[in-house]
């Protein structure tokens, strides 16, 4: 057996958009927050001379000899340029290492890893090797930031592996600088996956908490933000984000006097949300957020981005006095429901059971948790089973 080197557990949250979907495309304010649902990555350094990438959530298990992984390009070009602009011969080299990737999610995940590997790799001994394994409690492709969470974990793992940042960066005096570094490379991976992302998703996954965002003005942490309980419902209805965005844009061009006020109203909802979190009363905050959730969903419905499955979720949760809106692009995908402190567990369970009876997947989680973190694993008896069906508290109980 190869001698073990560092073993690190890295995790990063998913994200949910509270307010501002679609309007944000037209330079209106959006508010997003991190989720209790997370991606977990196990990094183990060894002396095999190989790199293993194991991503069970997308059915990927690839191994390469590190001596075979080389590109005929100035690696600074990869770092400074846009991933979509690299020469075709380099794209072909990367494709050749990707193995059999029949699904787009597989292709994107492997390509993002390889791209960051070449950007961040340093000279290591020829015997150097490592394995990366990930598992996620986030559903893939549901608009909850699964790709950004993955990108954040991969960026952190490679930065730690190649000693660009220390494992204990969260306790370092340079924490903010290290988080900025992680965010920069997570965004690079998101560019590989999505082309021209806003950077909102990876920023939430790296820094945690909640952020407001307006195109051209950057991100601002939400002042006074308080954690909330959510019920997320994945309708499992596939949708095309680009088609939905294009549909809203077409309506705006055809009916500007009608659609512009709707977008302005959504902007004001996001602004009101930012103010609401400054309230000293959590009960008042919950009441106001419920009102905003109701209004925002109706405005999104008017834009044509709801779906019968989302309306079904709203009907069921409404029967129990729980307010719900779509989150993300709409047209299916996910809905979020605010769970007030006075809503008991039995009620939440009843709602979830009824939604499950309709074929939906439900996740009870928290809003606004911590961002990315990395801890050294010290239990030698721990094997890869830790990645399966374990929550964050269980996993980090095995680590310092």
C-alpha positions, 0 to 999 in steps of 0.5 A: 500500500502506498504511504499516505500523505495529507488527508483533508475533508472539504465542504461547501454549501449550495445556494438558493435565490431568495428574490430577484430571479429573472429580474437580475438579468435586467440589472435588478437586485437579487438576494441569494443565500447559502444552504445547509445542503453541502458538497463534501470532498475527500482529498488524500495524498499518496505515492502512487504517481496517479490521480484518481477522480471519483465522483459517484453523483455523476458516475465518474471514476477516472484514473490518470498517470500524473506523468501523462498529464501535460499540456503544450501551452503556457499555463498562465494562458489558462489562468488569465484567459477565458476557458472558452477561448483556449486553442482547439488543439488544447481543448482536444487534449483535454477531451482525450483525457475525459474518458467516456462521459456520455452526460453533460454533467459528467463532461462538465465536472471532469473538464472543470477539474482538469482545467483547474489542475493545469492552472494550479499544479506545481512541480511535485516528486514523480512518486506523488499521487492523490485521490479526490472523492466527492459526494453531495446532498445537493440534487444535481441540476436543480438550480441549488448551486450544485455545480458552484458547490462542486467548483468551490470544493475542487478549487479548494482541494487543488489549492490545498494540495499544491500548497497555494493555501494552508489547510487551516485557512479558516483560522488564518489571519489571511482568511479573507485573502484565501477565500478571495483566492478560492473564489477566483478559481471557483469562478474559473471552474464555473466558467468552464461549466457554464460559459459566462456565469454571473459569479453569484453562485460561487461567491455564496458557496465560498463566503456563505451567509447571504449576498445581494447582487446587481450586475455591474455593481458586484456583491454585498453581504446582507447586513443583519442576516439571520439563519432561517429554516426552509423546505426545498421541493424539487419537482424534478421537472427539467427546464431550459434556463436559457429558454426561460430567460429568453422568454422573459426578454421577448415579453419585455421587448414586446410589452415594455410598459407592462413587463418593466414595472414587474421587473421594477417591483421584483427589484423593490422586493429584493431591496425590502428583503435587505431592509427586513433582515435588519429587524430585531424581531425574528417573528416580524422578519418571518412574516415579512419574508412570507409576504415577499415570497407570495408577492414575488412568486405571483410576479414571476408567474406573470412573467411566464416562468412558473409551471403546473408542478410549482403551482401544485407545490404552492397549493399543498404548502398553502393548505398548511399555512406555509408560503412558497415561491419558485427559486431559480429559473422556474419552469419546474426545478425547485420551490422554497418554502419559509418554515417559521419557528412556530411551525411544528415538526409534525406539520412540516412532516405532513407537508413533506409527505404530501409533496412526496406523494406527488412524486416530488423530493423534499429537503428540510434545511437551513438558510445562510450557513457557513461557506467553504471549509477544510479540515485535516482528517486524523482517524486512520480507520476512516474509509470512503464510507464517510462520504455516504449518507452523513451530515456535516456535523457527523463528518466533521466530528472525525476531524480537527 
